[in-house]
Amino acid sequence: MYDEATNKTARMLQIEALLLTHPEGLTQAEVARRIGVNRSTIHRYLPDLTDQFAIYEDNGRLVINRDTYLTNVRFTLHEAMAMHLAARLMATRTDKHNPHAASALRKVGVALERLAPLMSQHVAASADSMDDQAQRHDPVYLEVLEGLTRAWSERRKVKVWHQHEETRQVHTYVFAPYFIESYAVGQTTHVIGWRQPPDAMRTLKLERIRRIERLDEPYEIAADFDVRQALAGAWGIWYTEEEPVEVVLKFTPRAANRVRETRWHRSERLEVQSDGSVIWQAMIDEPREMLPWIRGWGADVEVVAPAKLRAALTDETRRLAQVYGVTASSSSLSEAIADLWRDE
């Protein structure tokens, strides 16, 4: 009896592992053949498979319901701290209500109760923050995120209705998700994948997807796709097939220490000047993506190169002066703009 129960448990774990690697599902006959038992054995296991592993039948195929399937994770103390920091970052850098994120954080909090009680309380508090009424309730965004998550998990293409940023027109595409990435700037989420048309890699902002529909068409991620390589030269999420552009910035002595405290890009190089200022250089795929960050430094940074980026900031400085009614001469304009940005 013991051997029979042990064998059943081992076989059910085999079935679980097998179906996890086959999101499209397998017939009972295929499962039986792969683990070396009779089909009647698989049929007999079905009630327990349904209860324990969220396995169900769909058009004659056994499939794991990835929406409800639970996986077990255990943390060391320092891994738990990493989860706490990730939870705080997620809670403070997202503006949308996400019940899945809040639920995940609560489970992490419960798991840490005995190991690190104080940490557990703060993780639970982060979950409450994500459920706060101040969060934006966007059912379309949540539906899109869930749809892309399922498609990515099952390697199934989706049909999306995506709104163009400038024209506001909605275009329809067939899309194969390769990678989903959160983006702190603007508190947004993006998906990288293969888009038809134009049969090329594209990045879509989830907040601009108005509708999503799952397709039965499977896809394989291109063998040469490596998200680390694709985004290696990006400032955040924008990447291009063109050669990276060298960006050169000069930071004032007042901002130099803050600049040196953080590694802002993997390709960056810093040179401290005799007057205490810092020359910062990096190879960036699309320098325009840096504009919000550069603006945040105000007059404590000067764009030295490339010329297009410098021109964009020069034009913006003129318009900013007009907005605030600054009529200083060109020789003192920089001081006037500096006054606008100072905290005093």
N, C-alpha and C positions, 0 to 999 in steps of 0.2 A: 504494500500500500504506500509506504514511504517512497519507494523508487518510482512508483507511478505518479505520485504527486510532484516529486522532484522533476521528473521528465516533462510533466505538463508545464510546470513553471518555466523550465528552460526553453521549451518549444514556444511558449507564448512570448517570451522575451525575444526569441529569434524572429517571430512574426512581427513584433513591434519594430525591431531594427530593420527588417526587410521593407516594411511599408513606409518607414521614415525615409528610406532611400529611393522609394518609388511613389512620388506624390500623385502620379496618375492613377495609382491603385493596381491591384493584381486580382485575377480571378482566384477562387478557392483552389482550383486545380493547379494553377501556377504556384500558389503558396505551398500547397502540399508537395509538389515536385521539388521545389527548392529546398525544403527542410526535410524531405525524405519520409513523409508519412502519407497515409491514405487521405483522400478527400473527405471521407466521413469524419476523420479526426478533427479537421479544420471546422467542419460544420458543428461538431459537438462542442468546440471551444468558443463558438461565436458569442454566447451570452456573457462569458467571462471577459472576452476581448472587448466587448462593448462597454462593460462596466469599468474595466481597469485602464484601458488604453484609448478610449474614445474612437474605437474602430467601428465603422458602419459599412453597409453594402450600398453601392450606387451603380445601378445598371449592371448588376452581376459582378462587380469588382469590389474588393475590400479596400477601404480608404481610411486613413487616419484624419479625423477632423482636427485640423491644425488650429482652429479657433478655440477649442476647449482642451486640447491635449496639454498635459502638465509635465514639465521636466524638473528634475531634482538638481539643485545647486547647493553646494556647501562652501562657506567662506572661512579663510583665516582672518585673524584680527586686522591685518593690514589690507587684505582684500576687502574687508568690510569697510575700512576707511575710504578705500577707492570708490566703493559703492555710495558711501555717504556724500563724497565730493561730487560724484556724478549726479546724484539725486538733487543736491543743492543747485548745481548748474542747470539741470533740466527745469527745476521748479522756478528759478529766477529768470530764465531766458526763453520762456515760452509764454505766449499770451492766450493760448487756446485751451479750453477744457478738453482733457483727454482721460476718460475713465480708465482706459487700459494702463496708462502710465501711473495713475494714482493707485490702482489696484496692485500693480507690480511693486511700487514703493512700499505699500502696506505689508505685502508679503515679506519683503526684505526686512522691514522693521520688526515683524514678528520673529523672523529667523534669528535676529540679532539680540533678542530680549535677554537671553542668558549670557551671551558672550560679551556684549557691550551695551548695557541698559541705557546709558545716556545717548549713545549713538542711535540706538533703536528709537528713542523718543523723537530725536530730531528728524530721522528719516520719515517717521509717521507724520510729523508736522509738515514736512515737505509734501507728503501726499495730500494732506488737508489743504495746503496752499493751491495745489493743482485742481482741487475740487471747489475752490472758493468761488462765490458768486461773481466776483470781479473778473474771473476768466471769461473770455469770449466763448459763447456757445455757437459753434459753427458746424451744424450737422453735415453739410456738404463736404467740408474739409475732412471730418472724421470718416465719412463714407469713402472718400477718395483714398485716405491713408490705409484704411482696412482693405480696400480692393487691391491696392498696389502691394500690400503686405502678403495677401493671399497669392497674388499672381507671381510675386518674387519667390515665395516659398514653393509653389507648385510648378514653377517655370512655365507659366501660361501667359500668352499675350493678352493685352487688354485694348479696348477701344476707348479713347479719351476725347472729350470735348474741351479744348484748351483755348482760353481767351488771350488774345494778343495784348501785350502791355500797352502799346501806343494806339492802335486802331480800335481796340476793344472788340474786334470781330472774333467770333468763336470758330475755330477750325477743328476738324475731326482727323484724328490720327490713329493708326494701329501702333501700339507701343509695347516693347519688351523691356521690362525694368531690369537693369544691371546692378544698381546700387541706390540706396536711399540715404540722404545726408541732411542732417539738421544744420542750420546756418544761423549763427548768433546775430549777425547784422540783419536787422529787420524782423528777427524772431520768426524765421520762415523755415520751410522744409522743401528740399528739392529731390528729384529723382533723375538719375542718369540712365540712359538706355538707348536702344535702337528704335528710331522713329521712322514710320512709313506714312506718307512721304517725308523726307526725301531719300530714304534708305541710307541713313547715316546716324552717327551718334549725336544725341541732343540732350540737353538738360531742361527739364520742365519744373516750374515752380508749382507746388501742390495747390497753393492758394489761388491759382489761376485756372485750375481744372474744374470745370463746372459739372461734369458728369463722367462716370466711368462704367464700363461694361466688360465683364469677364468673357474671354473667348476660349474656345476649346483648342486653339492652335498652340502647340508647344513651341518652345524655343530653346536654343543653347547659347550661353554667353560665349562670345568670341574668345578663342583660345589666347589671343594676344591682349585681352583686356585685363589691365591691372589698375584698380582704382588709385592705388598709391602713386603709380607712375603717371596716370592721367591727371591727377591733381597736384603733382609734385611742384609745378611752376605756378599754380593758381594762388591768388591771394586768399581766396575763400572757396568759391564754387565755380567760378568762370574759368574755363580752360579753352585752349585753341590748338589747332594743328600747326599754327604758325610758330616761328621761332620766338622764344621769350624776349622781352624787352628789358633793357637795363634801366632801373629806376634809381636815381640818385637824389637823396634828400639831405638837407643841412639843418640840424637841430641846434637851437640856441643853447648856451651853457645852462640856462635855467631848466631846460628839458632834458639835458644830456644824461643825468643819472637815471631818470625814469626810463629813457630809451634803452639804456644799457642793462636794466634789470630784467628785461624780457627778451626772449628770442622770438621775433615777430615773423620770420620766414626762414625756412631751412637753408636758403641760399644767401642769406644776408652776410654782409661784411661791414665792420665798423672801424672808423679811424677817428681817434680823438685828436682834435686840433690844439694848437698852442694856446688859443684863447679860451679853451674849455668846451667849445662847440664840438659836435659830432657829425661826421659825414657817414651817412647810412646808404648802402648799396645792396641791391638784390635784383635777380632776374625774375621778372613777373610775366605771366602769360597775357594778362589783360590789365594794364595799369589803371584803367577807369574804375575797376572794382575797388581800388584803394581810396577813392575820393572821400567816402564817409570817414575813414580813419584819419586821413590827412587833415580834413576839415576840423576834426576834434582837437588837433594840436594848435589851431589858430595861428597866430603870428610867431609861434615858437618853432615853426618849420618852414623851410623854403624849398620848393621843388626846383632842383637844378636840371634834371633830365628825367624823361624825354621832353622834347619841345612841346608836343601836343598836350601833355599833362600840365606842363607849366602854363601854357596858354589858357587852358581850361580854368586853372586856379586864378590866373591874372584877371580873366574876364569876370569870374565870380567875385573876386575882391572888389572890382569896380561896381558891380551891381549891389554888393553888400554895403558899400559906402553910400550908394544912392538910397538904399532902403533906410539907413540910419541917418541920412541927411548930413553925411560927412563931406565937407567941401574943402578939405585941406589941400594944399598944393601937392604936386606929385612928389616933391622931396620929403614931405612929412607924412605922406599917406600911410606908409607902413606903421608909423608910430600911432596914427589915429586908429588904424584897424587893430593894432595890438591892444589899445585901450578897450575896444569893444569886446575882446576875448578874455580880458583879465577877469579873475574871480573877484577882485576887490570891489 
